[in-house]
């Protein structure tokens, strides 16, 4: 078995091969720059003495603690009070806040949600005011650009990989040579690893994990701007997953009594999971004695495939203190702070200036980086959130459901919102 990932993880946003996020070393904006003076153009934003509220969706205590500490440090230096709130259901609470006229000043915002909130005027577009705007990877900026307007700073990004419990792997008599690179090999090792106490492979009951198999078979939700949810490749990928849910070698994390894949791996309910690089911080924090290895996801009939995710720091159009919010965003997305976040809970920095430090600090995370070269992005069309939410609800019953019918519905829904 290859050496487990170091439990001290610094930054993540590294060298990506051609076709992924083009890499150049640019200077970012540090804490001192943003706390002492507003960025150029900040006079267009609101300003007041009001405290800031920051709403996040957290992967666990490691992420919550890291963000809370970073905001507290900025608050102490700037003199502006700020409080971090952790959402139990971020999309719902964000929507409720806007509906009630009391949104958080800053919040995690997914690409699939940005178009809808931009269209109804809920968001303050501040991207061009950022002092570090030229330091973000271009493809991440694209995720948060609507009608040629750069709305918000990408806070980080992640891809999905195969995370293996080292001890369970070795207990099953498996070695480095058995790390799966194809679907057939994945099925074989999952069967070998499945016992009365654990399942071979686990993941969440959602497109954001199951979608990797759709991509590996040549499908997805949207490819080259066209809905392909019920394409031959998408159906083949979903059918493959269904067959192994049925034979018991794959299982949803919830069906194992775990909240997500990282918990299933840490509690040894699953020997392998499909998760993103945020799993590193959660395992270090919650399961420090569990050793693990990260590999690229096995290739399917159409080749390798994974999903890439990012969120931005959304800013409310109704925030009474947008100048301070901009300063906080610049601090949270600075090179130093993004590297600290990566060390704490594993995401890859969204800025190019963090790349060299990330590369030297994380030699065991190359699988996540390699995946970025061929990763698909979930659609960021207006209405995409509802489409994915409906798809996820149907995926919960995939084991006994109709894969073709599930994807036909998703296709119809995507076609209805196609741009």
N, C-alpha and C positions, 0 to 999 in steps of 0.2 A: 504494500500500500504506500502511496506517495506520502510525503511528510504532511501532517495535518496543517491547516492554516494557522498561522501565528495568532495568538489571542490578543496581540497588540496590533491593531489594524489602524494605519494612518491613511488618510485621504483616498479617494477613489475617483479617477476620471482620467484615464491614462492614455497611453499610445494606442491608437486604433488604426487598423489597416485601412487601405484605400476602400472607399465606399461607405465607411462609417463616418464618425465625426472628425472632420479634418482638423489636424492638430498643429497649432503654432504656439510658441511660447510668448504670451502677452502679459503685461502687468495688470494685476487686479487692483481693486480698491480695498484698502485696509481700514481697520477700525478707527484709527486716529483721523484719517481723512474725512470720514463721514460724520463723526460725532461733532467735530469742531465747526463745520460749516456745511450748509445745504449745497447740493449739487447744482450745476448750471441748469436753469429752467425751473428750479423748485418754486420760484415765485408764482408759478401757475397753479400750485397746489394750495389747499387750505392750511391754515396754521392757527394753533390755539394752545392753551395750557392743559388741554384734556389729556388724561392718561390714555395709553394705547391698549387695546385688547387684541390678543393673538390667538387664533383658533387653529389647532392642528389635529391631524389624525395620526396617532402614534403606533409604531410597530411593537412598542413595549417600553419598559422602564428606562432602558438605555437611551432611546430616542427622546423620551419625555424629559429626562434629566439633562441631557445635552442641550436641548433647545431652551429649556428653562434657565439653565446657567448662562447660556449665551445672551439671552434677552436681558437677564439680570445684570450682566456685565455692561452691556450697552446702556441700560437704564441708569446705572450708577455713574457712568462717565458722562452721559448726556444730560442728566438731571430730569429726564422725562420718565414718569412712572409707566410701567408696562407689565401686563399680566398675561401669562400663558394659560389657555384653557384647552384641555384635551377632550375632543369629541368622542362619544361612544359610537355615533353614526354621523360622520362628517358631512356627506351630501345632504342628509336630512336636516341637520342642525344649521348648515349654511343656508339652505333654502328657507328654513323657518326664520332665521335671523333677517334675511332680506324681506320676507313677507311681513314681518312685524315692524320693519323700519329700524331695526337695531342690530345691524350686522357687525361682526368684528371688524376692526380696522384693517388687520392683515389676516390672511388665512391660506392654508394649503388649497390649491385649486388644480384639478386635473384637466388635461387637454380636452377630454370629451365634454367637459362642462363649460369651457370658456366661451364658446360661441353663443350659447343661450344667454349667459349672464351679460355678455358684451352687447348682444342685440337689445336687451331690455334696459340697458343703461345702468346696470348695477355696479359695473367695474370702472375704476379710474385707470385709464391707460397711462402708465408712467415709464414704460420701457425705455423710451428715448431720452429720459431725464437721468438715467442711471450713469454714474461716473464710470462704472465698469461694464457698460453695455457691450463694448467690443470684445470683451473677454469671454463671453458665453459661446459655446459651440453653436454654429449656425443652424444645425438641424433641430436643436432644442429651442432656439429662438422661433423657428418656424412653427413649432407646436403651439406657441402662444401668440401667434400673429393672426389677427382676424381683419380682413379687408385692408391689408397692408399696414395695419397698426400693431406695433409691438406692445402688448398689454402689460406683461409682468415678467419678473425675473425668474428663470428656471432655478429651482433651489438645489437640485441634484438630479442624478438619473441612475437607473439600475436596469440590468438584464436578468433573465432567469437562467439558472444552471441546475445541474444535478448535484445535490448535496448528499454525501454518503456518510453514515455513521461508521467510523473506522473499525471500532471494536466488533460490531455486528457483522461487518463485512469479513473480517479476519476469522471470526468464530465460525462462519459458514464455509471456511476453506478457500475463500476467494483472494486473488492477488491483483496487482496492477494490471496484469494481462487480461483480467476479466472485466475491467471497466468498459461498459457497453458503448459502442459507437454506432449501432444500428438498432432498429426496432426489434429485430429477432433476438439480438443479444440482450436488449433490455428485458424482453419477455423471459428469457432464460434465467438471468440473474435475479429477476423479481421472484420467479418461482423458487429458486434456490434459497432466497432470503426469507420467504414466507413460512412462518411457523405458527403454532397455536398462540404465541404471545405477540407476534408482530407481523405486519404486512410488508411485502417487498418494496412497494412504492406508494407514496401518498402525496396528495396535493389538494388544494382547495376546490370546491365544487363551483367553479367559475371560469368564464372565458379567459380571465387573466392568468390562468394556469393551463387549462385544457386547450386553449388556443394555440399553444406551442405545437401540439400534434397536428392541428389543422395546417399550420404553416409548414411543418415538415413534410406534409403530403402535397404541398403546392397550393393550398387554399389560404383561408384567413377570413377576415370580415371585409376589409377593403384593400384592394391591391391596385396600385397605379391609378388611384382615384375612382375605381369601379367596385361596386358591391359584389362580393364573390362568396357570400356566406354559405350558399347551398351548392357550390361548385363540387365537382367530382373529388378534388383534393380535400376540401373541407369535410365532406361526408366520410371519406376514407379515414381521415384523422380521428373523427369523432367515433366512428365504428371501431377503430382499433382500441380506443380508450374503453368503450363500452364492453368489448369482449373480455378485457382483463379486470374490469370491475366485476363482471359476472363470474369469472373463475377465481376471484378472491386474491389475486396477486397484486392488484392495485386497489386503493381505497381512498375515499375522500377523508380528509382530516377530521371533519365533524363526525363521521361515522365511527371513528376510532376513539371519540371522546376528547379530541384535541381542538383547540380554537383555530389553529392554522398549522401549516407544515412544519415550522420551526419547533413548535411544541410537540408535535408527533415524533420528530426526530430526537429531540432532547429527552423525551420520556421513553424512548426506545419502543414506541408503538409502531414505528416504521423504520426500516433500515435505510431507505433512500427517500428523498423528497425533492420536489421541484419548487425552488424558491429563488428569490433575488438576493443581491449582496447585502441587503438589510438583515438577513438571517445571522450574519456573523456577530453583530453587536448583541442581538437578542440571545444567541446561544452563549456568548461570553458572559452576559449578565445573569441569565436565568439558569444555564446549565454549564457552569464553568469546567466541569470534569469530563464533558463529552468532547471527544476528539472527532474531527470530521475532515473530509476531503471534498473539494469542489471540482467537478468535471463539466465539460460542455455537454449539453443535452444530445442524446443520440440522434443521428440523422435518420430521416424517414425516406420514403420512396422518391421524394423530390429533392432530397438533400438536407442540409442542416436548417434548423429553424428555431427561433426563440422570440420572445416579446421584449420590448424595451419600454420602460416607463419613466415618466418624469412628472413632477408637479411644479407649479410656480408659487411665488408669494403673491397671491391676489390682494388687491387693495380696493376697499369699498369706495364707491363714488360719493357716498354720504359721510365718509370719515371726516371729522372736524379737524384732524391734525395730520394731514397727509405729508407735510414736510418732514415731520418726525418719523412717520412711517417709512418714507423713502430712505432716510438715514439709517433706520434699523435694517431695512432690506439690504442696503449696501454693506452693512456690517455682517449680516448673516450669510451673504454670498461672497465675502472676501476670501482670498486664498487661504489665509491662516485659519479662518473659522470653518471653511468647508473641509479643510484637512482634519480639523479637530472633530467635526461631525463624522467624517469617515472613520476615524479612529474609534469613536464612541459607538456607532451603530451601523457602519458599513456602506452607506451610499457612495456612489462615485460623484465627485464634484462636477458641477456644470460649467466650470470655467477652465480655460486652457492653461492658465498660469499655474494651476495646481498639478499639472500632468507629471512633471519630472519628479516631484516629491512623492506623488502617489506611486509611480512606477517602482522607485527604489524601496518603498516601504511595504509594498504588497505583491511580492513575487508569486505568491500562491493563489492570487485571484485572477490569473490570466484567462481562465475559462470565461469569466464574466465579460472581460474585455474582448476576447475573441468573438463572443456572441454578438457584440454590438455591430460587427461588420455585416451581419445578415439579418439583424432583428427587424421585426415588423412593429409598427406603431399602431395602437388602437386609434380608430378614427376620432378626429376632433370636430366633427360636424355638429351643428346645432341639433339637438335631439338624440345624439349618440349615447348619452348617459341612459336615457330611457330604453333604448334598444338593447344595450348591454345588460341593464338591470333585468329586463324581461328574459333575455337569453339565459342569464345566470339562474333565474328562478326555474327555468325548464331543465337546465343542466343538473339540478339537484336530483332529478328523477331519471337521469340518463341510463342508469343500470337496467331499468325496466321499461325505458321509453323508446321512442322511435327517432333515431338520429336524423333521418332525412326530414321528418316532419318538424323537428326542432329547428333545423337549419333553414327550412323553407320559410318558417315564420320570421326568423331573423333576416332573411333575404328581403322579404316583403317590407319589413320595418325599415331596413336600410334604404330600399328603393324609395320609400315615402319621404325620406329626409335628404336624399342624394342632392348634392350641390350641382 
